[in-house]
Amino acid sequence: MLYYLLFPLAPRYHALNVFNYITFRAFGAAVTAIVLSFVVGPMILRRLHRAANYQVVREGTPDSHASKGKTPTMGGLIFLFAAITSTVLWARVLSHYVALALFATLWMGAIGFIDDSLKLKQRRLGLKNEGLVERNKLIGQIGIGLALGVYLVLHPIGNLPGASTTLPFYKYVLVIFTWPVAYVLWTTFILTGVSNAVNFTDGLDGLAAGTSAIAFATLAIFAYLIGRVDASRYLGIFYLHNAGELTIYCTAMFGALIGFLWYNTFPAQVFMGDTGALALGGALGTVAILLKSEFLLLFVGCIFFAEMMSVVIQRFVFKYRRRRFGLEYAQQHRVFLRAPLHHHFEVKGWSEQQVVVRFWIIAIMGAIVAMSTLKVR
């Protein structure tokens, strides 16, 4: 919004030329998002407490989590408001890149909001807190994945084919999906998988928020470089016209998450809930798809991938052993002590703070590996 209002005045007021620089607007978006998080955070916290919208402690979590039953959830509203408002202020929202990222974030956030709201209503009625039926939640996730894939196939927003992606470590290698249907299924798989992976990671104070902040900061750098002709040519990566606007969106998300960590760090005053976790996963997946960099998520989101795979492996092996050896054997011979992965290390004796900080360190290492792909080609 500020770009459209102030940059046209640059011929008269030369100082306003700064609004043409993505770096300036990205910095402004990050700072604005942090400030907004501090402003709206206390207000949203009070509303959540008044509504008694407290966290539902999942079955199978360590006993140390019992006290979290009086911590409000749906705190994702804090960083979603801050990030979206900041993006609207500083980015060129008419850019297809920004518009699609915002739409996917709001869509996934709405699914999570409905899920959290149903849990609150069910608790008030004395019913089992199951929230949104898993099938319906999956339909919503698949729906946005299909919609995004079809849109990109029919209306490529960059200078590359819509149904395509790139490979890390390789210079100018473009993978084109011969069958558009395959690409639509690919985008659906990415969005559904990443949103659920972030949701699995959201189990400890500050874990999902911190690792997501690291991921968005890394993707912001990629968006900036991919969106510059000179930088992309020097690094041997494909140039995407106007993709640099995603830098502003990513830094806004980064700033909003840093502000949210003020309330979410141990001991957490609020949890993000599915409202925040699904929105973050949808945002990360969409940015990676738009930048044609889906495979980078293996490094940028290494923690999310490990958390999701721990759940998949645990369930698959348990069902196999139960069918072949019986229930008692399957219960006594699990792959992980608890799943998702962060609970496994808690049971092994790591404190919650140790798990969170060590996972942050691993996430930073993954981000460094992702950055190395820019030169190792």
C-alpha positions in Angstrom: 0.0 0.0 0.0 2.8 2.4 0.9 4.5 1.7 -2.4 1.4 2.6 -4.4 0.8 5.7 -2.3 4.3 7.1 -2.0 6.5 5.9 -4.9 4.5 7.8 -7.6 5.5 11.0 -5.7 9.2 10.2 -6.1 9.7 12.5 -9.1 8.8 15.4 -6.8 10.2 14.1 -3.5 13.3 12.2 -4.4 13.7 10.6 -0.9 10.6 8.5 -1.7 12.7 6.6 -4.2 13.6 4.3 -1.3 10.2 2.6 -1.7 11.4 1.2 -5.0 14.1 -0.8 -3.1 13.0 -4.2 -1.9 15.7 -4.2 0.8 14.2 -1.0 2.3 10.6 -2.3 2.2 11.7 -5.7 3.5 13.4 -4.1 6.5 10.3 -1.9 7.1 8.0 -5.0 6.9 10.0 -6.9 9.5 10.1 -4.0 12.0 6.5 -3.2 11.5 5.5 -6.9 12.1 7.5 -7.0 15.3 5.9 -3.8 16.6 2.4 -5.0 15.6 3.0 -8.3 17.5 3.8 -6.4 20.6 0.8 -4.1 20.2 -1.9 -6.7 19.4 -0.4 -9.6 21.5 -1.7 -8.5 24.9 -5.1 -7.7 23.5 -5.5 -11.1 21.9 -4.2 -12.8 25.0 -6.8 -11.1 27.1 -9.6 -12.2 24.7 -8.3 -15.8 24.7 -8.2 -15.9 28.5 -11.7 -14.5 28.8 -13.0 -17.1 26.3 -11.2 -19.8 28.3 -9.8 -21.1 25.1 -7.2 -23.3 26.6 -4.9 -25.8 25.0 -6.1 -29.4 24.7 -3.2 -31.7 25.9 -2.9 -34.5 23.3 -2.9 -38.1 24.4 0.6 -39.7 24.5 2.4 -36.5 25.4 4.9 -36.6 28.4 3.4 -36.0 31.8 5.3 -32.7 32.1 2.8 -31.3 29.6 -0.2 -31.7 32.0 0.3 -28.1 33.2 -0.1 -26.7 29.7 -3.9 -27.4 29.9 -4.4 -23.9 31.2 -2.4 -22.1 28.5 -4.6 -20.4 25.8 -4.3 -21.5 22.2 -5.1 -19.8 18.9 -2.2 -17.4 19.5 -1.4 -17.8 15.8 -3.8 -14.9 15.4 -1.1 -12.6 16.8 1.6 -13.2 14.1 -1.0 -13.7 11.3 -2.4 -10.3 12.0 1.1 -8.7 12.3 2.5 -10.4 9.2 -0.5 -9.9 6.9 -0.9 -6.2 7.9 2.8 -5.6 7.5 2.8 -7.3 4.1 -0.2 -5.2 2.9 1.6 -2.0 4.0 5.0 -2.7 2.5 4.6 -5.1 -0.4 3.2 -4.7 -3.8 0.1 -6.7 -3.0 -1.1 -6.6 -6.6 1.8 -8.8 -7.5 0.7 -12.3 -8.2 3.4 -13.7 -6.0 2.3 -11.8 -2.9 -1.4 -12.2 -3.6 -1.1 -16.0 -3.9 1.0 -16.3 -0.8 -1.5 -14.2 1.3 -4.4 -16.2 -0.1 -2.9 -19.6 0.8 -1.9 -18.4 4.3 -5.4 -17.1 5.0 -7.0 -20.3 3.6 -4.8 -22.6 5.8 -5.3 -20.3 8.8 -9.0 -20.4 8.3 -9.0 -24.2 8.4 -6.9 -24.1 11.6 -9.2 -21.4 13.1 -12.3 -23.6 12.5 -10.5 -26.6 14.1 -9.5 -24.6 17.2 -13.0 -23.0 17.5 -14.7 -26.4 17.3 -12.4 -27.7 20.0 -13.4 -24.8 22.2 -17.1 -25.3 21.5 -16.8 -29.1 22.2 -15.1 -28.4 25.5 -17.9 -26.1 26.6 -20.5 -28.7 25.8 -18.5 -31.4 27.6 -17.8 -33.3 24.4 -14.6 -35.0 23.3 -12.2 -32.3 22.0 -11.6 -33.6 18.5 -12.0 -30.4 16.6 -12.5 -30.5 12.9 -12.9 -34.0 11.5 -9.6 -35.1 10.1 -11.2 -35.9 6.7 -12.7 -32.4 6.4 -9.4 -30.8 7.4 -7.6 -32.8 4.7 -10.2 -31.8 2.1 -9.5 -28.1 2.9 -5.7 -28.6 2.6 -6.0 -30.6 -0.6 -8.4 -28.0 -2.0 -6.0 -25.1 -1.8 -3.2 -27.3 -3.2 -5.3 -28.3 -6.2 -6.4 -24.7 -6.7 -2.9 -23.3 -6.6 -1.6 -26.0 -9.0 -4.3 -25.4 -11.5 -3.8 -21.7 -11.4 -0.1 -21.9 -12.0 -0.6 -24.3 -14.9 -3.2 -22.1 -16.6 -1.6 -18.7 -15.6 2.2 -18.9 -15.2 3.1 -15.9 -13.1 6.8 -15.8 -14.0 9.0 -16.2 -17.0 9.3 -19.9 -16.5 6.7 -22.6 -17.4 4.0 -22.9 -14.7 4.3 -26.6 -14.3 8.0 -26.7 -13.5 10.5 -26.7 -10.6 14.2 -26.5 -10.1 16.8 -28.7 -8.4 19.3 -27.5 -5.8 23.0 -28.0 -6.5 22.4 -27.9 -10.3 22.9 -24.8 -12.6 20.0 -24.0 -14.8 18.2 -27.3 -14.5 14.5 -26.9 -15.0 12.3 -29.9 -14.3 9.1 -29.6 -16.4 6.1 -31.7 -15.6 4.9 -33.1 -19.0 1.5 -33.8 -17.6 -0.1 -30.8 -15.9 -2.1 -33.1 -13.7 1.2 -34.4 -12.2 2.2 -30.8 -11.3 -1.2 -30.2 -9.7 -0.7 -33.3 -7.6 2.8 -32.1 -6.8 1.7 -28.8 -5.4 -1.1 -30.5 -3.5 1.4 -32.9 -1.9 3.8 -30.1 -1.0 1.1 -27.9 0.6 -0.6 -30.7 2.5 2.7 -32.3 3.6 4.3 -29.0 4.8 1.2 -27.8 6.7 0.9 -31.1 8.5 4.6 -31.2 9.2 4.6 -27.8 10.9 1.5 -28.9 12.8 3.3 -32.0 14.2 6.3 -29.7 15.2 4.0 -27.4 17.2 4.3 -29.3 20.5 6.9 -27.4 22.6 7.2 -23.8 23.6 8.8 -21.8 20.8 9.7 -24.8 18.7 7.5 -24.3 15.6 7.7 -20.5 15.8 11.5 -20.5 16.0 12.1 -23.0 13.3 9.6 -21.3 11.0 11.3 -17.9 11.6 14.6 -19.5 10.5 12.9 -20.9 7.4 11.3 -17.7 6.4 14.5 -15.7 6.8 16.3 -18.2 4.5 13.5 -18.1 1.9 13.6 -14.3 2.0 17.2 -14.4 0.9 16.4 -16.8 -1.9 13.4 -14.7 -3.1 15.6 -11.6 -3.2 18.3 -13.3 -5.2 16.0 -15.1 -7.6 14.2 -11.8 -8.2 17.3 -10.0 -9.3 18.7 -10.3 -12.8 22.3 -9.7 -11.8 22.4 -11.9 -8.7 20.6 -14.8 -10.4 23.0 -14.7 -13.4 26.0 -14.6 -11.2 24.8 -17.5 -9.0 23.6 -19.6 -12.0 20.0 -19.7 -10.9 16.8 -19.0 -12.8 15.6 -15.4 -12.7 11.9 -14.9 -11.8 10.5 -11.5 -12.6 8.9 -9.8 -9.6 9.6 -12.8 -7.3 11.6 -10.3 -5.1 8.3 -9.1 -3.7 8.1 -12.4 -1.8 11.2 -11.1 0.2 8.9 -8.6 1.9 6.3 -11.2 2.6 8.9 -13.6 4.1 10.5 -10.8 6.3 7.1 -9.8 7.5 6.4 -13.4 8.6 9.9 -13.5 10.2 9.3 -10.3 12.1 5.8 -11.4 13.2 7.2 -14.8 14.5 10.0 -13.0 16.4 7.4 -10.9 18.1 5.2 -13.9 18.8 8.2 -15.7 20.5 8.0 -13.0 23.2 4.8 -14.7 24.3 5.5 -18.3 23.1 8.9 -18.9 24.6 9.2 -21.1 27.6 7.1 -21.0 29.7 4.6 -20.1 27.0 1.9 -17.6 27.7 0.1 -18.7 24.5 0.2 -21.4 21.9 -0.2 -20.8 18.2 -2.8 -23.7 17.8 -3.8 -25.1 14.4 -4.7 -21.5 13.5 -1.0 -20.6 13.4 0.6 -24.0 12.6 -1.5 -24.8 9.5 -1.1 -21.2 8.2 2.7 -21.3 8.6 2.9 -24.6 6.8 0.7 -23.3 4.0 2.8 -20.1 3.8 6.2 -22.0 3.6 4.9 -24.5 1.1 3.4 -21.7 -1.1 6.6 -19.6 -1.1 8.7 -22.6 -2.1 6.3 -23.5 -4.9 6.2 -19.9 -6.2 10.0 -19.7 -6.2 10.3 -23.1 -8.0 12.3 -24.3 -5.0 10.3 -27.0 -3.4 13.3 -29.3 -2.9 14.9 -26.7 -0.8 12.3 -27.5 1.9 14.3 -30.6 2.7 17.0 -28.4 4.1 15.1 -25.2 5.1 12.5 -27.3 6.8 14.6 -30.2 7.9 13.1 -30.2 11.4 9.6 -30.3 10.0 10.5 -33.1 7.7 12.0 -35.1 10.6 9.0 -34.5 12.8 6.6 -35.7 10.1 8.6 -38.7 9.2 8.9 -39.8 12.9 5.1 -39.9 13.1 4.8 -41.7 9.7 7.4 -44.3 10.7 6.0 -44.8 14.2 2.5 -45.5 12.9 3.5 -47.7 10.0 5.9 -49.9 12.1 3.4 -50.1 15.0 0.6 -51.2 12.7 2.8 -53.8 10.9 4.1 -55.3 14.2 0.6 -55.3 15.7 -0.7 -57.2 12.7 2.2 -59.7 12.6 3.2 -60.1 16.3 0.3 -58.8 18.3 -0.6 -55.7 20.2 1.6 -56.3 23.2 4.7 -56.8 21.1 4.0 -53.7 19.1 3.6 -51.6 22.2 6.9 -52.8 23.7 8.9 -52.5 20.5 8.2 -49.0 19.2 10.7 -47.2 16.9 10.5 -44.0 19.0 9.8 -43.7 22.7 7.1 -41.1 21.7 6.2 -39.4 18.5 6.5 -36.7 17.1 10.3 -36.6 17.4 10.5 -33.8 20.0 8.6 -36.0 22.5 11.1 -38.8 22.0 13.9 -36.7 23.2 11.9 -35.4 26.1 11.3 -39.0 27.3 15.0 -39.7 26.9 15.6 -37.0 29.5 16.2 -33.8 27.6 14.5 -30.8 29.1 11.9 -28.9 26.9 14.3 -25.9 26.6 17.1 -28.3 25.5 15.0 -29.9 22.8 13.8 -26.5 21.4 17.3 -24.8 21.3 19.0 -27.9 19.9 16.3 -28.2 17.2 16.8 -24.5 16.4 20.5 -25.2 16.0 19.7 -28.0 13.6 17.3 -25.8 11.7 20.1 -23.1 11.3 22.5 -25.8 10.0 19.8 -26.8 7.5 19.5 -23.2 6.4 23.2 -23.0 5.9 23.2 -26.1 3.7 20.3 -24.5 1.7 22.4 -21.3 1.3 25.4 -23.4 0.1 23.3 -24.7 -2.8 23.6 -21.2 -4.3 27.4 -21.6 -4.9 27.8 -25.4 -5.1 26.4 -25.9 -8.6 
